[in-house]
Amino acid sequence: MPELYIGLMSGTSLDGIDAALVDFQDNETHLVEFEYLPYSDEIQSTIQKISKPESLISLKEYGAMDAQLGRLFAKAVNALLAKAAIPTSSVKAIGSHGQTIYHAPDIRFPFSLQIGDPNIIAETTGITTVADFRRRDIAAKGQGAPLVPAFHQAVFQHPNEHRCIVNIGGIANITVLPRNQSAEVIGFDTGPGNTLMDLWIKLHRNLPYDKNGAWGKTGKIDHDLVTLLKQDAYFNAAPPKSTGKEYFSLPWIYQYFDAFSYKAEDVQASLCFLTAITICDAVKKHAPATERILICGGGIHNDYLLELIQQNIDCPVESAERYGIHPDHVEAVAFAWLARQTMNNLPGNLKEVTGALDSVILGGIYQVNKKGGSPVAR
């Protein structure tokens, strides 16, 4: 009997919504169908505006975007189910990550804020929705991120191989999976993934991202510049730690050097190398026994970035697709898995990863009344 859940993910790259229909029958993880709904330029622009550090926005603007994204997430779900020819009644729950607009786990009153109203998702789709995963971990004194390592452990850990899972979205993070399945799993954000490269190419060439890393590859890496950037305290901070595009931003670049005194393509090459080398440094320092690196996330499409990672690490670097899940699908599948954990009253975080005091059940459940009527949050 199929055990179907849907995972919804929109990451820091702000490109759009990933929707995954997943079957967990017999505790296996099988992707049934996948749908991608890109954001319009207008939506991207508004999200960027409201998520800028120290941005002044009205509550009306914030609330309207929360509602609009809720409708878009629901639209992605309905398109996914139509594509798969699966009725809503067959799906046990949706796990919606939402769209992060601010992640601040290290301030006096820590928080992580995602929008995309789950009330609207539940009401529009007719499917119980689990959302707001990060704040319960923060309430338990954790970082609220990364959350996906628990899923990585469930699907990628292997008794005969010490692995590192490297997820490269806007921010990059690693999950260290020892051979010994009773050993502690660690994971943390290593720093920028695609975010600085995306911002730089948008500024200079008005493109959303550097396809295949082609523009960056035309530049020359300035190793002195990379060394300067690596002096940032984040890179040497001990885990557990997490970060976001609020921190690694254009102002972050400008505080370290006069960006416009360099050739633009040389800066792009250097930012690409910064992502690669900080990932490799993290693996060497915290997982020196690593025998294989599996890459997932949008960074898999940057050939130049993957080339630089492989040049600076001694083990094979491969796509997660070879081990069962396409790199573009991993995070959406993970949030289907996290929804299943919550619905089964099981914890979703790894306290060793996030620094939480305990393993906790994540998220709020927006229950659908199958006899009709509105969902209620609990």
C-alpha positions in Angstrom: 0.0 0.0 0.0 1.6 3.3 -1.0 2.4 5.8 1.7 2.4 9.1 -0.2 3.7 12.5 1.0 4.5 15.7 -0.8 7.5 17.9 -0.1 7.7 21.6 -1.1 11.0 23.5 -1.2 12.0 27.0 -2.3 15.6 27.8 -1.5 17.8 30.9 -1.1 18.4 31.0 -4.8 14.8 32.2 -5.2 14.4 30.5 -8.6 11.1 28.8 -7.9 9.2 26.0 -6.1 10.2 22.3 -6.2 7.4 19.8 -5.5 8.1 16.1 -4.9 5.5 13.3 -4.6 7.2 10.6 -2.6 6.2 7.0 -1.6 7.6 5.8 1.7 6.1 2.3 1.5 8.1 -0.3 3.5 10.3 2.6 4.8 11.9 3.0 1.3 12.1 6.4 -0.4 10.7 6.4 -3.9 10.2 9.6 -5.9 6.9 9.1 -7.8 6.7 12.5 -9.6 8.3 15.9 -9.5 7.1 19.4 -10.6 8.9 22.7 -10.8 7.1 26.1 -10.7 9.5 29.0 -11.5 9.0 32.4 -9.8 8.1 35.3 -12.0 10.5 38.2 -12.1 8.0 40.2 -10.1 7.8 37.6 -7.3 11.6 37.3 -7.2 12.0 41.0 -7.0 9.5 41.3 -4.1 11.1 38.4 -2.1 14.5 40.0 -2.6 13.2 43.3 -1.4 11.6 42.0 1.8 14.5 39.7 2.7 17.2 42.3 2.5 18.9 43.0 5.9 17.5 46.1 7.5 14.9 46.3 4.8 11.9 48.6 5.7 8.7 47.0 4.4 5.0 47.4 5.3 3.1 44.7 7.1 0.7 44.9 4.2 3.4 44.0 1.7 4.8 41.2 3.9 1.3 39.7 4.5 0.4 39.9 0.8 3.5 38.1 -0.2 2.9 35.4 2.5 -0.5 34.8 1.0 0.6 34.9 -2.6 3.3 32.4 -2.0 0.8 30.1 -0.2 -1.3 30.1 -3.3 1.8 29.4 -5.5 2.8 26.5 -3.3 -0.7 25.1 -3.5 -0.6 25.6 -7.3 2.6 23.5 -7.5 0.9 20.7 -5.4 -2.1 20.6 -7.7 0.0 20.6 -10.8 2.1 17.8 -9.3 -0.9 15.6 -8.5 -2.5 16.3 -12.0 0.8 15.2 -13.6 0.9 12.0 -11.5 -2.8 11.4 -11.9 -3.0 10.9 -8.1 -6.1 12.1 -6.1 -5.6 14.3 -3.1 -7.2 11.7 -0.9 -4.2 9.4 -1.5 -1.7 11.9 0.0 -1.2 11.8 3.8 0.4 15.2 4.2 2.4 18.0 2.6 5.7 19.2 4.1 6.3 22.8 3.1 9.6 24.4 3.8 8.3 27.8 2.7 10.5 30.7 1.4 13.1 31.9 3.9 13.2 35.6 4.1 15.4 35.9 7.2 17.5 33.5 9.2 19.1 34.9 12.3 19.9 32.1 14.8 22.7 34.0 16.6 21.1 37.3 17.7 19.8 38.0 21.2 16.3 36.8 20.3 17.1 34.2 17.6 14.6 33.4 14.8 14.2 32.0 11.3 11.3 33.2 9.2 9.7 31.4 6.3 6.6 32.6 4.4 4.1 30.8 2.2 0.9 30.6 4.3 0.3 26.9 5.1 -3.4 27.6 5.9 -3.8 28.5 2.2 -1.9 25.4 1.1 -4.1 23.1 3.2 -7.4 24.9 2.2 -6.6 25.0 -1.5 -5.2 21.5 -1.9 -7.4 19.7 0.7 -4.3 18.0 2.1 -3.0 18.3 5.7 0.1 20.5 5.6 3.1 20.6 7.9 5.1 23.8 7.9 7.3 26.1 9.9 9.9 23.4 10.6 12.8 25.5 11.7 11.5 27.5 14.7 10.9 24.5 17.0 14.6 23.6 16.7 15.5 27.2 17.5 13.1 27.1 20.5 15.2 24.1 21.6 18.3 26.3 21.5 19.4 25.0 18.0 20.4 26.9 14.9 17.2 25.8 13.0 19.5 24.6 10.2 20.6 22.6 8.5 17.6 20.2 8.8 18.2 18.0 5.8 21.1 16.0 7.4 18.6 13.8 9.2 17.2 12.8 5.8 20.7 12.4 4.4 21.4 9.9 7.1 18.2 8.0 6.4 18.9 7.6 2.7 22.6 8.0 2.0 24.5 6.5 4.9 26.4 3.3 4.0 28.0 0.8 6.3 31.0 0.3 4.1 31.9 3.9 3.2 32.5 7.1 5.0 30.5 9.7 3.0 30.0 13.5 2.9 26.8 14.9 1.4 27.4 18.4 0.0 24.3 20.4 -0.7 25.0 23.5 -2.8 22.1 25.9 -2.9 22.3 29.6 -2.2 24.2 28.5 0.9 26.4 25.3 1.0 26.2 22.7 3.7 27.7 19.4 4.4 26.5 16.2 6.2 29.2 13.9 7.5 28.0 10.2 7.4 30.4 7.8 9.1 30.5 4.1 8.2 29.5 3.3 11.8 25.8 3.9 11.8 25.8 4.4 15.5 28.4 7.1 15.3 27.5 10.8 15.6 26.4 12.5 12.4 27.5 16.1 12.0 26.5 18.8 9.5 26.6 22.5 9.1 26.6 25.4 6.6 30.0 25.9 5.2 29.3 29.4 3.8 28.2 30.7 0.4 27.1 28.3 -2.2 25.7 29.9 -5.3 24.5 33.1 -3.7 27.5 35.4 -4.2 28.1 34.2 -7.7 24.4 34.8 -8.5 24.4 38.3 -7.1 27.6 39.2 -8.9 26.5 38.0 -12.4 23.1 39.7 -11.9 24.9 42.9 -11.1 27.3 42.8 -14.0 25.5 40.9 -16.8 21.8 41.0 -15.6 21.7 37.2 -15.6 20.1 35.1 -12.8 23.0 32.7 -12.5 26.3 31.7 -14.2 25.2 28.8 -16.5 27.7 25.9 -16.1 30.1 28.4 -14.5 31.0 29.6 -18.0 31.5 33.2 -17.2 33.5 32.5 -14.0 35.8 30.2 -16.0 36.8 33.1 -18.3 38.2 34.9 -15.3 41.4 34.4 -13.3 41.2 33.4 -9.7 42.8 35.9 -7.4 44.1 33.8 -4.6 45.1 36.7 -2.5 41.6 38.0 -2.7 40.2 34.6 -1.7 42.6 34.4 1.3 41.3 37.8 2.4 37.6 36.7 2.1 38.4 33.5 4.0 39.5 35.6 7.0 35.8 36.1 7.8 35.1 34.7 11.2 32.3 32.5 10.0 34.6 30.1 8.1 36.7 29.4 11.2 33.7 29.2 13.7 33.1 25.7 15.1 29.9 23.9 14.3 27.0 23.8 15.0 26.6 26.8 12.8 24.3 28.1 10.1 24.1 31.2 7.9 22.1 32.7 5.1 22.0 35.2 2.2 21.4 38.0 4.8 25.0 37.5 5.8 26.7 36.5 2.5 25.6 39.4 0.3 26.9 42.1 -1.8 27.6 44.3 1.2 29.6 41.4 2.6 31.8 41.5 -0.5 32.2 45.3 -0.4 33.3 45.4 3.2 36.4 43.3 2.3 37.6 44.9 -0.9 36.9 47.5 -3.6 35.1 45.1 -5.9 35.1 47.5 -8.8 38.9 47.7 -8.9 39.0 44.1 -10.3 37.8 42.7 -13.5 34.3 41.5 -13.0 35.0 38.0 -14.4 38.0 37.7 -12.1 35.8 38.4 -9.1 33.3 35.8 -10.4 36.1 33.2 -10.7 37.3 34.1 -7.2 33.8 33.8 -5.7 33.4 30.4 -7.3 36.7 29.3 -5.9 35.7 30.6 -2.4 32.7 28.4 -2.4 34.7 25.4 -3.6 37.6 25.8 -1.2 35.5 26.5 1.9 33.5 23.3 1.2 36.8 21.4 0.8 38.3 22.9 3.9 35.3 21.9 5.9 35.4 18.3 4.7 39.2 18.1 5.4 38.8 19.5 8.9 35.7 17.8 10.1 35.5 14.7 8.0 39.1 13.7 7.1 38.1 10.0 6.6 35.7 10.9 3.8 35.9 8.3 1.0 33.2 9.8 -1.3 31.4 13.2 -1.7 27.9 13.2 -3.1 26.7 16.5 -4.5 23.1 17.7 -4.5 21.4 21.1 -5.0 21.6 23.6 -7.8 25.4 23.8 -7.6 25.5 20.5 -9.5 24.9 22.4 -12.7 28.0 24.6 -12.3 30.6 22.6 -14.0 33.4 25.0 -13.1 32.5 24.8 -9.4 32.5 21.0 -9.4 35.8 21.0 -11.2 37.3 23.2 -8.5 36.0 21.0 -5.8 37.4 17.9 -7.3 40.8 19.6 -7.8 41.0 20.4 -4.1 39.8 17.1 -2.6 41.3 13.6 -2.7 38.2 11.5 -2.9 35.7 11.0 -5.7 33.1 13.8 -6.2 29.8 12.5 -7.7 26.2 13.4 -8.2 23.6 12.2 -5.7 21.7 10.8 -8.7 24.1 7.8 -8.8 22.8 6.9 -5.4 19.1 7.1 -5.9 17.9 10.8 -6.0 18.5 13.5 -8.5 20.4 16.4 -7.0 17.6 18.9 -7.9 15.1 16.8 -6.0 16.8 16.0 -2.8 15.6 18.9 -0.6 11.9 18.6 -1.7 12.0 14.9 -1.0 13.6 15.7 2.4 10.7 17.9 3.3 8.2 15.1 2.4 10.3 12.9 4.8 10.3 15.5 7.5 6.5 15.8 7.2 6.2 12.1 7.6 8.4 12.3 10.7 6.1 14.9 12.2 2.9 13.1 11.3 4.3 10.0 13.0 5.3 11.9 16.1 9.0 11.4 15.4 11.8 14.0 15.7 13.1 15.6 12.5 16.2 17.4 13.7 19.6 16.0 14.6 20.6 17.8 17.8 24.3 17.2 17.1 23.9 19.0 13.8 21.8 22.0 14.9 23.1 22.3 18.5 19.6 21.9 19.9 19.2 20.7 23.5 17.1 17.8 22.3 15.7 16.0 19.3 12.2 17.5 18.7 9.2 17.0 16.6 9.3 19.8 14.0 6.7 22.1 12.5 3.0 22.9 12.9 0.3 20.7 11.5 -2.5 22.4 9.6 -5.1 19.7 9.6 -7.8 19.3 6.9 -11.3 18.3 8.0 -12.0 15.6 5.4 -15.8 16.1 5.9 -15.4 19.7 4.8 -14.6 23.0 6.5 -11.5 24.8 7.2 -8.2 23.3 8.4 -7.1 24.1 11.9 -3.5 24.6 13.1 -2.3 22.7 16.1 
